[in-house]
Amino acid sequence: MANRAIPLVDLASFINGDKAQRAAFVKKLGDAFHNVGFVGVINHGISKELISNFYKYAYEFFHLPTGIKEQSEIKGLAGQRGYTSFGKEHAKQSKVGDLKEFFQIGQTVAANHPMKKLYPDNVTVAEAPDFAATGDELYQAFESAGTALLEAISLHLDLGLDYFSDKIKDGNSILRAIHYPPITQEPASAIRAEQHEDINLITLLVGASAGGLQVLNMDNEWLDVLPEEDEIVVNVGDMLQRLTNDYLKSTTHRVVNPPRELWHTPRLSIPFFLHPKHDMDLTCLKDCVTAENSANYEPITAGEYLDERLREIGLKK
């Protein structure tokens, strides 16, 4: 395990473990998020069959004709549901579009739910009928694993087990299927996904169909993240970094282009961006503000922060 770029944890030891195993998991996860910002997770409870089915249906969707895909690109939703066409999103410090297209599936709540107006209906694609339904199932599996991870982080921060529970229940999380098509000509300057940090609390990424993910370590070196089979990669997002006043690290990462001889290889990846509800207060936790580390951020809600960031990355005008 010495050559791993990121630590590895076993979620089953938290969910099913005894007191000592749970405490060891909490410490290992907390240390990983504090020192590295990334962790590999095994025994996460997300079914292998569900993942492979969703990959298959996503692949089918992205290989539909462009005109058909564009019918599921919904104006005015800032890409939060349905399709976003190739090159539209860019990193906040860049003006060059990433070499990718994607499809997003969001939270579903009952018609009479108080937050229904904040959650547009998910987009179904007649030509890929199983895509959205399988995505909805995978969304719920990710939500469950993400909830357990946040319980452990909550314990690590001495906030009690349930600090995040009411903040993430019916939260604004997003399941994104990303397709990086084959590279057919010398890219102007963009790579598949330029270096960035994620907006949300945590991101859960299920193994991509090809390599390319790199994280920037504390020594300013780019390290390749190569998950083992059945491992998901989880990283801290900016909301959690902000809440903990930089104690937990939202680490810079990117997806680099493959070597030229593999340019013909497309890449598919499935991240789940775990968001709280819009009204969660992201004011720095008082225990994370000290004489040596005064508050680094102004108070803001999760909804306000998301809105700001969607504008920075070109999805919202």
C-alpha positions as CSV (number, residue, x, y, z in Angstrom):
1,M,0.0,0.0,0.0
2,A,3.1,2.3,0.3
3,N,2.7,3.6,-3.3
4,R,-0.9,4.8,-2.9
5,A,-1.5,8.5,-3.4
6,I,-4.4,8.6,-0.9
7,P,-5.2,6.6,2.3
8,L,-7.6,3.7,2.2
9,V,-10.5,3.1,4.7
10,D,-13.1,0.4,5.2
11,L,-16.5,1.8,5.7
12,A,-17.9,-1.5,7.0
13,S,-15.7,-1.1,10.1
14,F,-17.7,2.0,10.9
15,I,-21.1,0.8,10.0
16,N,-20.8,-2.7,11.5
17,G,-17.8,-2.4,13.7
18,D,-17.5,-2.5,17.5
19,K,-16.6,0.6,19.5
20,A,-12.9,0.4,18.9
21,Q,-13.2,-0.3,15.2
22,R,-15.6,2.7,14.8
23,A,-13.2,5.0,16.7
24,A,-10.3,3.8,14.6
25,F,-12.2,4.5,11.4
26,V,-13.2,8.0,12.6
27,K,-9.6,8.8,13.4
28,K,-8.3,7.5,10.1
29,L,-10.9,9.3,8.0
30,G,-10.5,12.5,10.0
31,D,-6.7,12.4,9.6
32,A,-7.0,11.7,5.9
33,F,-9.4,14.6,5.3
34,H,-7.2,16.9,7.4
35,N,-3.8,16.0,5.8
36,V,-4.7,14.9,2.3
37,G,-8.3,15.9,1.6
38,F,-8.9,12.6,-0.3
39,V,-9.5,9.0,0.7
40,G,-10.2,5.6,-0.9
41,V,-13.2,3.8,0.5
42,I,-13.9,0.0,0.3
43,N,-17.0,-1.9,1.5
44,H,-19.1,1.3,0.8
45,G,-22.3,-0.7,0.2
46,I,-22.9,0.6,-3.4
47,S,-23.7,-2.4,-5.5
48,K,-21.3,-3.4,-8.2
49,E,-24.2,-4.4,-10.5
50,L,-25.9,-1.0,-10.0
51,I,-22.6,0.8,-10.9
52,S,-22.0,-1.2,-14.0
53,N,-25.6,-0.9,-15.2
54,F,-25.4,2.9,-14.8
55,Y,-22.1,3.0,-16.7
56,K,-23.7,1.0,-19.5
57,Y,-26.8,3.3,-19.8
58,A,-24.6,6.5,-19.5
59,Y,-22.4,5.2,-22.3
60,E,-25.5,4.6,-24.4
61,F,-26.8,8.1,-23.7
62,F,-23.5,9.8,-24.6
63,H,-23.3,7.9,-27.9
64,L,-26.7,9.3,-29.1
65,P,-26.6,11.9,-31.8
66,T,-25.7,15.4,-30.5
67,G,-29.1,16.8,-31.6
68,I,-30.9,14.2,-29.5
69,K,-28.7,14.8,-26.4
70,E,-29.3,18.6,-26.7
71,Q,-33.0,18.0,-26.4
72,S,-32.3,17.2,-22.7
73,E,-30.3,20.4,-22.1
74,I,-32.7,22.5,-20.2
75,K,-32.3,26.3,-20.4
76,G,-32.3,28.3,-17.2
77,L,-31.3,25.3,-14.9
78,A,-27.5,26.1,-14.9
79,G,-26.9,22.5,-15.8
80,Q,-28.4,21.3,-12.5
81,R,-30.6,18.8,-14.3
82,G,-30.2,17.0,-17.6
83,Y,-27.5,17.5,-20.2
84,T,-24.7,20.0,-20.5
85,S,-23.0,20.1,-23.8
86,F,-19.3,19.7,-24.6
87,G,-16.9,22.5,-23.5
88,K,-19.5,24.6,-21.6
89,E,-18.0,24.2,-18.1
90,H,-14.6,25.6,-17.2
91,A,-12.5,25.8,-14.0
92,K,-13.1,29.1,-12.1
93,Q,-9.6,30.4,-12.8
94,S,-9.8,29.4,-16.5
95,K,-11.8,30.7,-19.5
96,V,-11.2,27.6,-21.6
97,G,-13.9,24.9,-21.6
98,D,-13.1,21.5,-20.2
99,L,-13.0,18.6,-22.7
100,K,-16.2,17.0,-21.4
101,E,-20.0,16.8,-21.6
102,F,-22.2,15.7,-18.8
103,F,-25.6,14.8,-17.5
104,Q,-26.9,15.6,-14.0
105,I,-29.5,13.9,-11.8
106,G,-30.7,15.7,-8.7
107,Q,-32.8,15.2,-5.6
108,T,-36.4,14.0,-5.9
109,V,-39.0,15.0,-3.3
110,A,-42.8,14.5,-3.1
111,A,-45.0,17.1,-4.9
112,N,-46.2,18.6,-1.6
113,H,-42.6,18.8,-0.1
114,P,-41.8,22.3,1.2
115,M,-38.6,22.4,-1.0
116,K,-40.2,21.0,-4.1
117,K,-39.9,24.3,-6.0
118,L,-36.1,24.3,-5.4
119,Y,-35.8,20.8,-7.0
120,P,-36.8,20.7,-10.7
121,D,-37.9,17.3,-12.0
122,N,-35.1,15.1,-13.3
123,V,-34.9,14.8,-17.1
124,T,-35.8,11.5,-18.7
125,V,-34.4,10.6,-22.2
126,A,-36.8,8.6,-24.3
127,E,-33.9,7.2,-26.3
128,A,-32.1,5.9,-23.2
129,P,-35.1,4.8,-21.0
130,D,-33.1,3.1,-18.2
131,F,-30.6,5.9,-17.8
132,A,-32.5,8.2,-15.4
133,A,-34.2,5.4,-13.4
134,T,-30.9,3.6,-12.7
135,G,-29.3,7.0,-11.9
136,D,-32.0,7.6,-9.3
137,E,-31.3,4.3,-7.7
138,L,-27.5,5.0,-7.7
139,Y,-28.2,8.4,-6.3
140,Q,-29.9,6.9,-3.2
141,A,-27.0,4.4,-2.7
142,F,-24.5,7.2,-2.8
143,E,-26.6,9.3,-0.4
144,S,-26.5,6.4,2.1
145,A,-22.7,5.9,1.9
146,G,-22.2,9.7,2.1
147,T,-24.4,10.0,5.1
148,A,-22.3,7.4,7.0
149,L,-19.0,9.2,6.0
150,L,-20.4,12.5,7.3
151,E,-21.5,10.8,10.5
152,A,-17.8,9.8,11.0
153,I,-16.6,13.3,10.2
154,S,-19.1,14.7,12.6
155,L,-17.7,12.5,15.4
156,H,-14.2,13.5,14.4
157,L,-15.1,17.2,14.8
158,D,-16.8,16.4,18.2
159,L,-20.2,17.5,16.9
160,G,-22.0,14.3,17.8
161,L,-23.1,11.7,15.3
162,D,-26.1,13.6,13.9
163,Y,-24.8,17.1,13.2
164,F,-25.2,16.8,9.5
165,S,-28.3,14.6,9.5
166,D,-31.0,17.2,9.2
167,K,-28.8,19.4,7.0
168,I,-28.3,16.7,4.3
169,K,-31.7,15.0,4.5
170,D,-33.4,15.9,1.2
171,G,-30.3,17.9,0.4
172,N,-29.3,19.4,-3.0
173,S,-26.9,16.6,-4.0
174,I,-26.1,15.9,-7.7
175,L,-25.2,12.7,-9.5
176,R,-23.2,13.6,-12.5
177,A,-22.3,11.3,-15.4
178,I,-19.3,12.8,-17.2
179,H,-18.2,11.8,-20.7
180,Y,-14.7,12.8,-22.0
181,P,-14.9,12.0,-25.7
182,P,-11.9,10.8,-27.7
183,I,-9.4,13.6,-28.3
184,T,-9.3,14.1,-32.1
185,Q,-7.0,17.1,-32.4
186,E,-4.4,19.0,-30.4
187,P,-6.4,20.7,-27.6
188,A,-6.0,24.5,-27.5
189,S,-5.0,24.5,-23.9
190,A,-7.7,22.7,-22.0
191,I,-7.3,19.3,-20.4
192,R,-10.2,16.9,-19.8
193,A,-10.9,18.7,-16.5
194,E,-8.7,21.6,-15.5
195,Q,-7.5,21.8,-11.9
196,H,-10.3,22.7,-9.5
197,E,-11.8,22.1,-6.1
198,D,-15.3,20.8,-5.6
199,I,-18.1,23.1,-4.3
200,N,-20.0,20.7,-2.0
201,L,-19.5,19.0,1.4
202,I,-17.9,15.8,0.1
203,T,-17.7,14.1,-3.4
204,L,-17.9,10.4,-3.9
205,L,-16.5,9.1,-7.2
206,V,-17.0,5.7,-8.5
207,G,-14.1,4.3,-10.5
208,A,-13.7,5.9,-13.9
209,S,-13.4,3.9,-17.1
210,A,-9.9,5.2,-17.7
211,G,-7.1,6.8,-15.6
212,G,-6.3,10.5,-15.5
213,L,-7.4,11.7,-12.0
214,Q,-4.6,13.5,-10.2
215,V,-4.5,15.3,-6.8
216,L,-2.1,18.0,-5.8
217,N,-0.3,17.1,-2.5
218,M,1.0,19.4,0.2
219,D,4.4,19.4,-1.5
220,N,2.8,20.8,-4.7
221,E,3.3,17.5,-6.6
222,W,0.6,16.0,-8.8
223,L,-0.1,12.4,-7.8
224,D,-2.0,9.8,-9.9
225,V,-5.1,8.4,-8.1
226,L,-5.5,4.8,-9.2
227,P,-8.5,3.3,-7.3
228,E,-8.5,-0.5,-6.9
229,E,-11.5,-2.4,-8.1
230,D,-14.6,-1.8,-5.9
231,E,-13.1,1.3,-4.3
232,I,-14.7,4.7,-4.4
233,V,-12.7,7.9,-4.1
234,V,-14.0,10.5,-1.6
235,N,-12.8,14.1,-1.2
236,V,-13.6,17.1,0.9
237,G,-15.4,19.9,-0.9
238,D,-15.2,23.7,-0.4
239,M,-18.3,23.8,1.8
240,L,-16.8,21.4,4.3
241,Q,-13.4,23.2,4.2
242,R,-15.2,26.5,4.8
243,L,-17.3,25.1,7.7
244,T,-14.2,23.8,9.4
245,N,-12.2,27.0,8.7
246,D,-9.6,25.1,6.5
247,Y,-9.1,22.3,9.1
248,L,-10.4,19.8,6.5
249,K,-8.8,20.2,3.1
250,S,-10.6,20.7,-0.2
251,T,-7.7,19.5,-2.3
252,T,-7.0,20.7,-5.8
253,H,-7.5,17.9,-8.4
254,R,-7.7,17.5,-12.2
255,V,-8.3,15.0,-15.0
256,V,-5.3,15.0,-17.4
257,N,-5.4,14.0,-21.0
258,P,-4.1,10.5,-21.8
259,P,-0.8,10.0,-23.7
260,R,-1.3,10.7,-27.4
261,E,-1.4,7.0,-28.3
262,L,-4.5,6.7,-26.1
263,W,-6.3,9.9,-27.3
264,H,-8.8,7.6,-29.1
265,T,-9.9,6.3,-25.6
266,P,-13.1,8.0,-24.2
267,R,-13.4,8.3,-20.4
268,L,-16.6,8.0,-18.4
269,S,-16.7,9.0,-14.7
270,I,-19.5,9.1,-12.2
271,P,-19.1,11.6,-9.3
272,F,-21.8,12.2,-6.6
273,F,-21.6,15.7,-5.2
274,L,-23.1,15.6,-1.7
275,H,-24.7,18.9,-0.9
276,P,-26.7,20.0,2.1
277,K,-30.0,21.9,1.9
278,H,-29.8,25.4,0.6
279,D,-30.3,27.0,4.0
280,M,-27.4,25.3,5.8
281,D,-25.3,27.9,7.5
282,L,-21.6,27.5,6.5
283,T,-20.3,29.9,9.1
284,C,-17.0,28.5,10.5
285,L,-17.6,26.2,13.4
286,K,-16.6,27.9,16.6
287,D,-14.3,25.1,17.7
288,C,-12.4,25.5,14.4
289,V,-11.8,29.3,15.0
290,T,-8.8,29.9,17.4
291,A,-6.5,32.7,18.4
292,E,-3.9,31.3,15.9
293,N,-6.5,30.6,13.2
294,S,-9.1,33.3,13.1
295,A,-12.2,32.8,10.8
296,N,-11.1,32.8,7.2
297,Y,-14.5,33.1,5.7
298,E,-17.6,35.4,5.9
299,P,-20.9,33.7,6.9
300,I,-22.9,32.4,4.0
301,T,-25.5,29.8,3.3
302,A,-24.9,26.7,1.2
303,G,-27.4,28.0,-1.4
304,E,-25.7,31.4,-1.7
305,Y,-22.3,29.8,-2.0
306,L,-23.5,27.4,-4.7
307,D,-25.0,30.2,-6.7
308,E,-21.7,32.2,-6.5
309,R,-19.7,29.2,-7.7
310,L,-22.0,28.2,-10.6
311,R,-21.4,31.7,-12.0
312,E,-17.6,31.3,-11.6
313,I,-17.5,28.1,-13.6
314,G,-19.7,29.3,-16.4
315,L,-22.9,27.3,-15.8
316,K,-24.9,30.2,-14.5
317,K,-25.1,33.6,-16.2
